[in-house]
Amino acid sequence: MEAGIFLVSAIPLNIPPRRRFTSRRQLTIRVSLNPQGGYNYKGPKSNREWLANWVSENDDVVRSLPIYVGGVSLLAVLFNRTVSGIAPVADASSSQSRADLLTLGLAVTNILNGLVWLSIRPKTISLVNPDGVECRRLSPHLPDSVISELLWAWESLSDVTCCRSLVVVYDGICVLQIGFANVSHSNGDQAMVVDANKLVQGSLYNGVAKSGSQSYLANLSLYPGKSELPFLPSNTQAVILQPLGDNGIAIIGGDTIRGFTTSDQVPYWIYMFFSDALIDFCFI
């Protein structure tokens, strides 16, 4: 009993809590509100981001840099050959001649690489103004609730994506045509009417209907099926063909090549925009 009391009294019971390891380096990030309503980030920036920004801002200099490096290297080799007292004729048995030939080859390769960089430039992708007229056509048999749903879907798509034209065809009827449309000169320069019967018989509609999955034409000018969409503006850059069940399709035209991001192409939320309205329309 005394031994137990001795052990208890020898061991302190007020053990201090373990301290958490904290680094002495503190990262300070400041964010301030600018007058335009955005935020200015004042924290540390990565070196990779700084280098990428510098390269993008000095594109011509970076592309011509191999030419300067190759030219300077070529002149240095010739100057060294001249002042070293070696015969100007290349001698295969001389190590200096072999080194000079190798250096000359590398210098010429740099010059050719720079010329290739200057001649081949990536095409700048920018949004275009649709070459057409604005229209807003809805089926006359639609109730007000369906019209409000379809207009809400159009406003949502046009606000958050590069969508500038929207056509919805269901059960062989053009339910909605809104946004920019091609000009019909035979109709007094009015917006071209969607021929739903001709569209349903085309290869684009049949391909989407058979697969049941979305078709994304990222660069519409490269696809021969563009002729099946004459109602869209002639300079439409990208198109999403989204099947709506088994009897419908939504045609979404954009103003930028590859302008629809991966999240924009999610079939679920595109179909969600029109599902309720189409269900109400079918039961009218």
Backbone bond lengths (Angstrom), bond angles and torsions (degrees), N, CA, C in turn:
res aa  C-N    CA-C-N  psi(-1)  N-CA   C-N-CA  omega(-1)  CA-C   N-CA-C  phi
1 M - - - 1.469 - - 1.520 110.53 -
2 E 1.351 115.71 -42.27 1.455 119.69 178.58 1.515 111.27 -67.89
3 A 1.343 115.60 -35.09 1.475 118.48 178.25 1.510 110.66 -64.71
4 G 1.342 116.44 -41.03 1.465 119.36 178.67 1.502 111.36 -63.44
5 I 1.348 116.65 -40.65 1.455 119.48 178.77 1.508 110.50 -65.18
6 F 1.344 116.84 -37.65 1.468 120.90 -179.86 1.523 111.36 -64.46
7 L 1.352 116.80 -41.79 1.452 119.92 -179.67 1.517 111.08 -66.76
8 V 1.312 116.86 -41.26 1.458 120.04 179.36 1.507 111.60 -64.11
9 S 1.323 115.55 -39.89 1.458 118.50 -179.30 1.515 112.62 -74.16
10 A 1.354 117.44 -24.54 1.471 120.66 -178.87 1.519 112.32 -79.33
11 I 1.314 116.22 -28.30 1.465 119.98 -177.96 1.518 108.68 -92.78
12 P 1.317 119.44 120.64 1.473 120.35 179.66 1.510 110.60 -69.38
13 L 1.325 114.57 136.54 1.461 119.17 -179.16 1.518 112.74 -92.64
14 N 1.290 117.82 -18.69 1.467 120.48 -179.29 1.532 110.02 -89.99
15 I 1.326 115.02 68.33 1.462 120.58 -178.15 1.530 108.30 -76.33
16 P 1.293 117.98 126.26 1.481 118.81 -178.96 1.516 110.45 -67.75
17 P 1.308 117.68 144.83 1.472 120.01 179.87 1.517 110.94 -64.56
18 R 1.339 114.56 152.36 1.456 120.58 179.86 1.519 109.49 -71.88
19 R 1.293 114.37 134.19 1.449 119.23 179.50 1.523 110.83 -80.42
20 R 1.272 113.98 139.87 1.456 118.67 175.52 1.523 109.83 -78.07
21 F 1.311 113.34 142.12 1.470 117.77 179.94 1.528 109.14 -73.14
22 T 1.292 114.82 124.83 1.458 120.36 177.91 1.513 108.79 -125.06
23 S 1.278 114.97 132.81 1.457 119.52 178.65 1.519 110.36 -75.01
24 R 1.296 115.67 144.20 1.447 120.20 179.62 1.522 111.98 -75.28
25 R 1.327 115.25 -21.62 1.456 118.69 178.86 1.528 109.05 -79.66
26 Q 1.265 117.20 125.58 1.449 122.09 -179.24 1.520 108.97 -113.48
27 L 1.300 115.00 131.89 1.460 121.88 -179.72 1.512 109.02 -95.73
28 T 1.299 116.54 118.87 1.455 122.12 -178.10 1.524 109.27 -106.74
29 I 1.308 116.57 123.83 1.459 122.61 179.36 1.514 108.06 -122.92
30 R 1.285 116.19 126.03 1.451 121.67 179.49 1.518 109.51 -115.32
31 V 1.297 114.73 134.36 1.457 121.39 177.89 1.515 107.38 -128.67
32 S 1.310 116.24 123.86 1.460 121.32 -179.80 1.510 109.92 -121.88
33 L 1.293 115.90 151.10 1.459 122.34 -179.64 1.523 109.00 -88.29
34 N 1.356 115.12 125.46 1.457 118.80 178.98 1.527 110.10 -88.24
35 P 1.334 118.27 166.05 1.475 120.17 -176.88 1.515 113.88 -61.97
36 Q 1.340 118.19 -26.04 1.461 119.99 -178.85 1.519 112.90 -79.12
37 G 1.304 118.23 -5.38 1.457 120.64 177.61 1.504 113.76 104.16
38 G 1.352 119.17 -5.73 1.448 121.76 178.95 1.521 111.14 -91.50
39 Y 1.315 115.60 -170.36 1.455 120.84 -178.07 1.523 109.27 -123.43
40 N 1.323 115.33 140.04 1.451 122.48 177.26 1.515 108.87 -102.81
41 Y 1.328 115.99 120.75 1.462 121.57 -179.67 1.523 108.96 -88.28
42 K 1.341 116.14 123.89 1.455 121.10 -177.03 1.515 112.27 -115.18
43 G 1.309 117.14 17.83 1.452 120.46 178.06 1.513 111.80 -83.29
44 P 1.328 117.29 -176.60 1.462 120.55 -179.59 1.522 111.29 -68.82
45 K 1.294 116.16 144.81 1.459 123.04 178.53 1.522 109.61 -110.60
46 S 1.312 116.10 141.85 1.451 120.51 -178.81 1.523 110.41 -70.94
47 N 1.330 114.82 150.44 1.464 119.30 179.24 1.514 111.19 -66.53
48 R 1.314 117.23 -32.28 1.453 120.08 -179.71 1.522 110.72 -65.10
49 E 1.327 117.61 -39.78 1.454 120.25 178.40 1.526 110.70 -66.23
50 W 1.335 116.69 -40.52 1.459 120.20 178.29 1.524 111.17 -62.83
51 L 1.327 116.92 -42.06 1.462 120.40 179.58 1.515 111.33 -66.15
52 A 1.334 117.05 -40.23 1.463 120.13 179.28 1.523 110.75 -64.79
53 N 1.323 117.43 -40.03 1.464 120.28 178.00 1.521 111.46 -65.27
54 W 1.330 116.43 -39.76 1.461 119.18 179.82 1.521 111.20 -65.84
55 V 1.330 116.84 -40.68 1.464 120.06 179.24 1.521 111.22 -65.43
56 S 1.334 117.10 -41.50 1.461 119.80 179.57 1.521 112.19 -66.86
57 E 1.333 117.22 -32.91 1.456 120.19 179.86 1.525 112.96 -79.31
58 N 1.333 117.57 -22.59 1.464 122.23 -179.60 1.522 109.64 -121.31
59 D 1.306 116.00 52.63 1.457 121.33 -174.90 1.524 111.84 -63.08
60 D 1.335 118.30 -44.06 1.467 121.13 -178.15 1.527 111.46 -64.95
61 V 1.321 116.73 -39.49 1.465 119.93 179.78 1.520 111.07 -65.89
62 V 1.321 116.56 -43.04 1.465 120.09 -178.86 1.525 110.69 -65.84
63 R 1.326 117.33 -38.84 1.464 120.08 -179.20 1.533 112.29 -69.25
64 S 1.313 117.05 -32.88 1.464 120.13 179.68 1.522 113.01 -89.78
65 L 1.335 118.44 -5.06 1.461 121.35 -178.32 1.532 112.90 -59.79
66 P 1.349 121.21 -42.69 1.474 119.13 177.81 1.529 113.53 -60.04
67 I 1.321 117.94 -30.44 1.468 120.16 178.31 1.520 110.21 -66.23
68 Y 1.341 116.64 -44.12 1.463 120.07 179.05 1.525 111.16 -65.32
69 V 1.337 116.47 -42.58 1.463 119.69 179.83 1.525 110.75 -64.04
70 G 1.318 116.39 -44.76 1.464 119.66 179.02 1.520 112.46 -65.36
71 G 1.351 117.13 -39.70 1.465 119.76 179.31 1.514 112.09 -65.59
72 V 1.359 116.27 -44.18 1.463 119.65 178.36 1.529 110.65 -63.87
73 S 1.319 117.24 -40.17 1.464 120.28 178.75 1.529 111.21 -64.12
74 L 1.310 116.38 -40.69 1.461 120.15 179.09 1.530 111.33 -63.65
75 L 1.318 117.05 -44.56 1.462 120.07 178.14 1.527 111.88 -65.60
76 A 1.335 116.27 -36.78 1.467 119.30 178.86 1.521 111.37 -64.70
77 V 1.335 117.25 -40.05 1.462 120.03 178.91 1.531 110.65 -65.40
78 L 1.325 117.19 -43.83 1.462 120.34 179.41 1.530 111.50 -65.24
79 F 1.330 116.91 -40.09 1.463 120.39 178.66 1.524 110.42 -65.27
80 N 1.331 116.64 -42.91 1.463 120.05 178.29 1.525 111.41 -63.48
81 R 1.310 116.00 -37.07 1.472 119.90 178.70 1.532 110.85 -66.74
82 T 1.320 115.76 -33.97 1.456 119.61 -177.17 1.521 111.93 -74.45
83 V 1.339 117.79 -45.54 1.466 120.89 -174.40 1.522 113.13 -84.47
84 S 1.342 118.09 -12.11 1.471 119.82 -178.23 1.505 113.09 -80.32
85 G 1.336 118.21 -9.89 1.453 120.98 179.42 1.511 114.32 78.22
86 I 1.316 118.38 10.29 1.460 121.79 178.16 1.519 108.44 -83.28
87 A 1.292 115.98 147.07 1.468 120.20 -179.71 1.513 109.59 -59.91
88 P 1.342 118.21 139.83 1.463 120.82 -178.26 1.520 113.24 -66.02
89 V 1.323 117.60 -19.95 1.470 120.67 179.21 1.519 108.85 -79.53
90 A 1.308 117.29 131.37 1.464 121.60 -179.31 1.511 110.58 -68.70
91 D 1.315 115.13 134.94 1.459 121.86 179.99 1.522 107.97 -119.28
92 A 1.321 116.62 120.98 1.467 120.17 -176.33 1.515 112.20 -65.66
93 S 1.341 117.18 -24.50 1.461 119.81 -178.62 1.520 112.43 -82.81
94 S 1.351 117.27 -8.24 1.457 121.31 -178.56 1.524 109.91 -93.75
95 S 1.331 115.37 129.30 1.471 119.36 177.96 1.525 111.23 -66.44
96 Q 1.353 116.73 -33.39 1.456 119.98 178.63 1.519 111.36 -64.96
97 S 1.327 116.93 -39.51 1.463 120.46 178.93 1.526 110.78 -65.56
98 R 1.325 117.02 -40.54 1.471 119.44 179.23 1.530 110.90 -66.09
99 A 1.322 116.73 -39.63 1.464 119.73 177.73 1.522 111.17 -65.89
100 D 1.341 117.07 -39.23 1.464 119.92 178.94 1.521 111.39 -65.47
101 L 1.344 116.84 -40.09 1.459 119.67 178.71 1.527 111.31 -64.28
102 L 1.320 116.37 -39.59 1.461 119.75 178.34 1.534 110.88 -65.78
103 T 1.317 115.97 -41.29 1.466 119.64 179.19 1.521 111.32 -66.65
104 L 1.330 116.64 -39.11 1.465 119.67 177.08 1.529 111.23 -62.54
105 G 1.330 116.32 -39.79 1.464 119.43 178.30 1.511 112.11 -63.63
106 L 1.343 116.80 -41.11 1.457 120.07 177.87 1.528 111.57 -66.66
107 A 1.333 116.76 -38.44 1.463 119.68 179.65 1.526 111.11 -65.76
108 V 1.321 117.07 -43.36 1.471 120.47 178.42 1.524 110.50 -65.07
109 T 1.334 116.95 -36.80 1.464 119.80 177.52 1.522 111.31 -63.30
110 N 1.327 117.28 -39.90 1.470 120.36 176.81 1.522 111.16 -63.15
111 I 1.330 116.41 -42.06 1.468 119.37 -179.85 1.520 110.70 -63.94
112 L 1.327 117.79 -44.79 1.465 120.62 178.96 1.530 111.49 -64.88
113 N 1.334 116.29 -37.47 1.464 119.47 177.84 1.524 111.07 -63.49
114 G 1.323 116.92 -40.78 1.457 119.84 177.24 1.515 112.57 -64.70
115 L 1.325 117.48 -38.82 1.464 120.34 177.35 1.527 111.27 -64.04
116 V 1.333 116.72 -37.67 1.469 120.24 177.53 1.519 110.29 -65.95
117 W 1.328 117.62 -42.17 1.464 120.76 178.98 1.521 111.62 -62.37
118 L 1.321 116.94 -36.31 1.457 119.74 -179.84 1.529 112.30 -74.44
119 S 1.325 116.86 -30.89 1.465 120.01 -176.79 1.519 112.78 -83.62
120 I 1.327 117.26 -27.91 1.465 121.38 -178.12 1.518 108.08 -110.13
121 R 1.311 115.80 113.35 1.462 121.71 178.99 1.525 109.65 -124.74
122 P 1.320 117.42 142.06 1.469 119.45 177.44 1.515 111.08 -66.09
123 K 1.300 115.32 142.14 1.456 120.59 179.57 1.522 110.35 -74.40
124 T 1.312 114.85 131.59 1.458 119.72 179.52 1.524 110.18 -75.88
125 I 1.319 115.89 125.39 1.459 121.58 -179.74 1.529 108.40 -98.68
126 S 1.287 116.09 122.13 1.464 120.88 -179.80 1.523 108.59 -139.88
127 L 1.298 115.59 159.59 1.459 120.19 179.25 1.527 110.09 -74.84
128 V 1.314 115.66 151.51 1.464 122.24 -178.86 1.526 108.43 -120.16
129 N 1.303 114.35 155.51 1.457 119.46 174.30 1.524 109.02 -82.83
130 P 1.320 118.87 123.12 1.471 120.89 -178.07 1.522 111.57 -56.54
131 D 1.318 114.95 131.47 1.465 121.37 -179.87 1.530 108.46 -88.54
132 G 1.294 115.86 83.23 1.458 120.73 -178.44 1.513 110.94 -174.73
133 V 1.300 114.89 -163.64 1.463 121.54 180.00 1.525 108.42 -121.35
134 E 1.306 115.08 153.76 1.456 120.15 178.26 1.523 110.14 -81.19
135 C 1.302 114.63 142.10 1.473 119.60 179.12 1.519 109.14 -143.03
136 R 1.321 114.42 163.16 1.467 121.40 178.12 1.515 107.02 -151.44
137 R 1.314 115.03 94.31 1.457 121.46 -177.76 1.519 109.43 -120.28
138 L 1.291 115.34 127.90 1.462 121.79 175.75 1.512 109.08 -127.41
139 S 1.313 115.73 152.74 1.456 120.19 179.07 1.528 110.01 -62.06
140 P 1.329 118.77 133.49 1.475 120.21 -176.88 1.520 113.47 -68.05
141 H 1.326 117.58 -13.68 1.467 120.62 -177.87 1.528 112.42 -90.42
142 L 1.308 117.92 3.86 1.459 120.25 -177.25 1.527 110.51 -81.90
143 P 1.321 117.18 137.54 1.474 119.65 174.10 1.522 110.65 -77.20
144 D 1.296 115.61 169.05 1.463 120.49 -177.28 1.526 112.44 -62.44
145 S 1.314 117.48 -35.62 1.466 119.85 -179.10 1.525 111.46 -64.72
146 V 1.346 116.60 -40.71 1.462 120.08 179.14 1.523 110.44 -69.38
147 I 1.323 116.97 -39.03 1.467 120.73 179.13 1.522 110.47 -62.09
148 S 1.315 117.04 -42.52 1.465 119.92 179.58 1.517 111.20 -64.84
149 E 1.343 117.47 -37.31 1.462 120.58 178.51 1.531 110.84 -65.78
150 L 1.328 117.05 -44.39 1.457 120.67 -179.20 1.525 111.35 -66.73
151 L 1.317 117.49 -40.31 1.464 119.98 178.63 1.521 110.90 -67.46
152 W 1.329 117.12 -35.86 1.455 119.97 175.90 1.521 111.01 -64.22
153 A 1.345 116.69 -40.05 1.463 120.15 177.44 1.524 110.90 -63.10
154 W 1.338 116.98 -42.06 1.459 120.29 179.43 1.529 111.65 -64.26
155 E 1.321 116.96 -44.37 1.463 119.75 179.76 1.520 111.55 -63.74
156 S 1.318 116.69 -37.31 1.464 120.01 179.39 1.525 111.01 -66.93
157 L 1.345 116.84 -45.56 1.460 120.42 -179.66 1.521 111.69 -65.07
158 S 1.308 117.49 -44.10 1.463 120.37 -177.29 1.520 112.87 -70.68
159 D 1.330 117.63 -24.22 1.460 120.46 -179.24 1.519 112.51 -82.10
160 V 1.329 118.02 -38.19 1.469 120.36 -171.88 1.517 113.07 -103.95
161 T 1.317 119.79 -8.52 1.451 122.31 179.69 1.527 109.45 -129.22
162 C 1.323 115.26 -177.13 1.467 120.51 177.68 1.520 111.39 -89.09
163 C 1.317 117.80 19.03 1.467 122.15 -179.63 1.519 110.36 -66.19
164 R 1.350 115.66 128.93 1.459 121.78 176.66 1.522 111.97 -126.54
165 S 1.318 117.32 -9.25 1.470 121.55 178.19 1.515 108.06 -142.15
166 L 1.324 115.75 141.23 1.461 120.72 179.95 1.511 109.26 -142.63
167 V 1.316 115.78 128.06 1.461 122.84 177.42 1.525 107.38 -131.53
168 V 1.323 116.82 129.91 1.459 122.86 177.34 1.518 108.21 -121.52
169 V 1.323 116.13 121.15 1.466 122.99 177.76 1.515 107.90 -118.03
170 Y 1.339 115.73 128.76 1.466 120.57 -178.32 1.520 108.92 -142.63
171 D 1.339 115.04 129.97 1.472 121.58 -178.86 1.524 111.69 55.66
172 G 1.331 115.92 39.10 1.455 119.98 178.27 1.511 114.60 72.44
173 I 1.328 118.11 14.93 1.469 122.82 -178.74 1.520 108.10 -123.67
174 C 1.317 116.20 134.88 1.462 120.68 175.00 1.524 107.95 -77.80
175 V 1.301 116.39 100.09 1.453 121.75 -177.10 1.532 111.36 -74.39
176 L 1.337 116.36 -37.66 1.460 120.07 -174.77 1.516 109.58 -148.25
177 Q 1.320 116.40 134.67 1.461 124.19 168.84 1.522 106.98 -138.49
178 I 1.320 115.55 111.78 1.454 119.85 -173.40 1.524 109.06 -143.16
179 G 1.304 115.78 156.58 1.449 120.87 -177.24 1.517 110.91 96.11
180 F 1.317 116.72 -148.20 1.454 121.39 179.26 1.526 109.98 -88.02
181 A 1.328 114.73 141.49 1.469 121.79 178.93 1.522 108.66 -136.39
182 N 1.321 115.07 160.09 1.455 120.30 178.55 1.535 109.85 -68.84
183 V 1.319 114.88 156.24 1.464 120.63 -177.64 1.523 109.42 -88.67
184 S 1.317 115.88 132.50 1.467 121.99 174.84 1.522 108.15 -101.39
185 H 1.335 116.77 104.32 1.459 120.50 -177.75 1.528 112.08 -69.17
186 S 1.317 116.18 -23.66 1.465 119.28 178.79 1.527 112.44 -78.49
187 N 1.324 115.73 -8.56 1.464 120.35 -178.38 1.526 110.64 -117.32
188 G 1.323 115.84 36.09 1.458 119.12 177.46 1.511 114.12 68.04
189 D 1.347 116.87 39.01 1.469 122.28 179.51 1.522 112.07 57.57
190 Q 1.313 116.37 33.42 1.460 121.18 175.28 1.530 109.31 -92.53
191 A 1.317 115.45 172.01 1.454 120.12 178.20 1.526 110.41 -66.46
192 M 1.321 115.80 137.44 1.458 120.93 -178.97 1.526 110.38 -67.68
193 V 1.320 115.06 134.34 1.465 120.78 -179.23 1.529 109.31 -79.68
194 V 1.312 115.97 141.81 1.458 121.35 178.67 1.521 109.42 -77.42
195 D 1.317 116.55 121.55 1.465 122.15 175.38 1.526 107.58 -87.67
196 A 1.337 115.69 93.60 1.463 119.79 -174.26 1.519 112.30 -64.03
197 N 1.330 117.84 -38.27 1.469 120.00 -179.48 1.524 111.26 -63.47
198 K 1.321 116.87 -42.38 1.459 120.24 179.12 1.520 111.50 -68.41
199 L 1.328 116.39 -35.75 1.458 120.11 178.52 1.519 111.38 -65.99
200 V 1.323 117.26 -42.02 1.462 120.93 -178.73 1.521 111.31 -65.07
201 Q 1.313 118.00 -30.48 1.460 121.61 179.82 1.521 113.60 -82.66
202 G 1.317 118.25 -6.95 1.454 121.74 -177.79 1.514 112.92 -78.23
203 S 1.334 114.90 166.12 1.464 120.96 -177.34 1.528 111.65 -72.48
204 L 1.329 118.28 -31.31 1.459 119.57 179.96 1.525 111.41 -64.34
205 Y 1.322 116.27 -47.85 1.466 120.27 -179.54 1.528 110.56 -64.98
206 N 1.323 116.86 -44.48 1.464 119.83 -178.10 1.521 111.26 -65.46
207 G 1.332 116.96 -38.00 1.461 119.24 178.48 1.513 112.35 -64.17
208 V 1.327 116.63 -42.31 1.468 120.19 178.95 1.522 110.61 -69.68
209 A 1.340 116.91 -38.86 1.468 119.91 -179.18 1.522 111.48 -66.48
210 K 1.337 117.76 -39.17 1.466 119.95 -179.08 1.527 111.95 -71.20
211 S 1.324 116.45 -42.00 1.466 119.27 -179.09 1.522 112.18 -75.80
212 G 1.332 116.78 -29.01 1.457 120.15 -178.13 1.515 114.06 69.99
213 S 1.331 116.54 12.32 1.460 120.80 -178.94 1.525 110.08 -123.87
214 Q 1.288 114.51 163.42 1.456 121.04 -177.21 1.527 111.44 -70.32
215 S 1.319 115.64 146.63 1.459 122.44 175.28 1.520 107.79 -121.61
216 Y 1.326 115.54 124.66 1.470 121.38 -177.86 1.523 108.88 -113.68
217 L 1.314 116.74 114.63 1.461 122.91 176.65 1.526 106.47 -97.74
218 A 1.336 116.10 92.97 1.460 120.99 -172.40 1.521 112.54 -67.11
219 N 1.326 117.31 -32.99 1.469 122.11 177.44 1.515 107.07 -130.89
220 L 1.308 116.20 93.54 1.467 121.13 -170.19 1.514 112.53 -61.62
221 S 1.326 118.59 -30.12 1.465 120.72 -176.79 1.521 112.24 -65.97
222 L 1.332 118.56 -17.83 1.462 121.45 -178.89 1.522 112.72 -89.22
223 Y 1.312 118.64 -5.45 1.459 121.62 -175.59 1.527 109.96 -105.57
224 P 1.328 117.37 128.35 1.472 119.13 178.09 1.519 113.01 -66.22
225 G 1.337 117.89 -20.09 1.461 120.83 179.20 1.510 113.43 -69.31
226 K 1.333 117.23 -1.19 1.459 120.16 178.47 1.526 111.23 -60.41
227 S 1.334 116.83 -28.18 1.471 119.97 -179.32 1.522 112.17 -66.78
228 E 1.339 118.49 -17.09 1.455 121.58 178.19 1.525 112.43 -83.74
229 L 1.319 116.44 -3.05 1.465 120.98 179.05 1.522 110.01 -121.70
230 P 1.337 118.01 58.84 1.469 119.39 -176.40 1.522 113.22 -71.44
231 F 1.321 117.58 -17.25 1.467 120.81 -178.16 1.519 112.50 -76.79
232 L 1.346 118.26 -15.15 1.455 121.06 176.56 1.527 109.87 -80.35
233 P 1.324 119.05 155.48 1.469 120.52 175.83 1.522 110.95 -55.18
234 S 1.313 116.05 146.31 1.466 120.61 -175.34 1.524 113.07 -62.89
235 N 1.321 117.81 -25.20 1.461 120.29 -179.61 1.529 112.37 -105.51
236 T 1.308 117.29 28.85 1.465 120.59 174.29 1.522 108.68 -62.55
237 Q 1.315 116.83 130.52 1.464 121.20 -171.64 1.529 113.16 -91.16
238 A 1.303 117.86 -39.92 1.465 121.42 -176.26 1.521 108.88 -143.82
239 V 1.338 115.57 151.37 1.465 121.24 -177.00 1.521 108.96 -139.78
240 I 1.320 115.66 137.90 1.460 122.82 170.60 1.519 107.94 -110.37
241 L 1.329 116.44 126.68 1.458 123.07 175.47 1.522 107.43 -107.11
242 Q 1.314 116.88 106.07 1.460 122.20 -176.14 1.519 110.22 -111.27
243 P 1.349 118.11 115.52 1.467 118.97 177.02 1.516 111.00 -68.33
244 L 1.332 115.38 141.23 1.466 122.46 178.04 1.517 107.55 -115.45
245 G 1.311 115.23 91.22 1.452 119.40 -175.60 1.511 111.00 69.47
246 D 1.344 116.62 -144.58 1.462 121.92 -179.89 1.517 112.67 -99.96
247 N 1.315 118.35 -8.18 1.465 119.70 -171.44 1.527 113.64 -125.86
248 G 1.317 118.59 7.25 1.456 118.51 -175.07 1.505 112.60 -142.32
249 I 1.337 114.03 168.85 1.455 121.10 178.60 1.522 108.56 -152.27
250 A 1.314 115.40 143.33 1.460 122.33 174.18 1.522 107.96 -112.64
251 I 1.320 117.16 126.78 1.461 123.28 -179.19 1.521 107.38 -110.79
252 I 1.318 115.67 114.36 1.468 122.21 -175.66 1.522 108.13 -113.23
253 G 1.327 116.99 115.58 1.458 121.90 -179.64 1.513 111.78 -102.67
254 G 1.342 116.74 135.51 1.461 121.90 -178.72 1.510 112.32 -114.58
255 D 1.322 115.75 165.93 1.460 121.42 -176.95 1.522 113.39 -104.28
256 T 1.349 117.92 10.41 1.458 121.79 -177.91 1.519 109.50 -138.54
257 I 1.326 117.11 136.51 1.461 121.15 175.59 1.524 108.98 -64.66
258 R 1.333 115.84 129.29 1.465 122.26 -176.28 1.526 110.93 52.64
259 G 1.327 115.49 36.28 1.459 120.20 -177.55 1.511 114.49 -78.86
260 F 1.324 118.09 -20.82 1.462 121.03 178.51 1.520 108.87 -85.08
261 T 1.308 116.34 120.53 1.453 121.04 -179.64 1.528 110.43 -75.83
262 T 1.325 114.90 176.91 1.467 119.64 179.65 1.524 111.38 -62.74
263 S 1.315 116.82 -39.59 1.470 119.46 178.07 1.521 111.67 -69.34
264 D 1.339 117.71 -29.45 1.466 120.29 177.19 1.524 112.09 -68.84
265 Q 1.332 116.65 -24.81 1.459 120.83 -175.22 1.520 113.50 -90.49
266 V 1.320 118.00 3.85 1.465 120.39 -178.84 1.521 108.86 -63.57
267 P 1.324 119.05 116.96 1.476 120.16 -176.13 1.521 113.16 -63.09
268 Y 1.338 116.89 -29.63 1.468 118.83 -172.97 1.516 111.61 -62.86
269 W 1.335 116.36 -49.55 1.463 117.18 -173.82 1.511 111.48 -75.62
270 I 1.343 118.56 -25.50 1.462 119.46 174.57 1.525 109.89 -69.03
271 Y 1.322 115.99 -43.51 1.460 119.46 178.37 1.520 111.04 -67.13
272 M 1.322 116.64 -32.49 1.463 120.51 -179.89 1.526 111.31 -62.73
273 F 1.351 116.43 -31.92 1.459 119.78 179.90 1.526 111.79 -61.13
274 F 1.344 116.47 -36.31 1.453 120.48 -170.77 1.524 113.77 -107.56
275 S 1.334 118.15 -10.08 1.463 119.67 -172.01 1.526 112.04 -61.84
276 D 1.328 116.98 -50.32 1.472 119.94 -177.44 1.518 111.43 -63.11
277 A 1.330 116.66 -42.64 1.463 119.85 -178.70 1.518 110.84 -65.84
278 L 1.319 117.91 -40.55 1.468 120.45 -178.69 1.520 111.04 -70.59
279 I 1.327 117.19 -35.90 1.460 119.40 177.65 1.525 110.16 -63.74
280 D 1.340 116.65 -43.04 1.462 119.62 176.91 1.530 111.24 -63.41
281 F 1.331 116.50 -37.39 1.440 120.50 -178.96 1.530 111.58 -67.54
282 C 1.324 116.76 -35.80 1.467 120.33 -178.21 1.538 111.43 -69.45
283 F 1.330 116.94 -28.47 1.457 119.39 -175.74 1.540 111.83 -97.73
284 I 1.329 116.68 13.04 1.462 118.67 176.99 1.527 109.52 -70.67
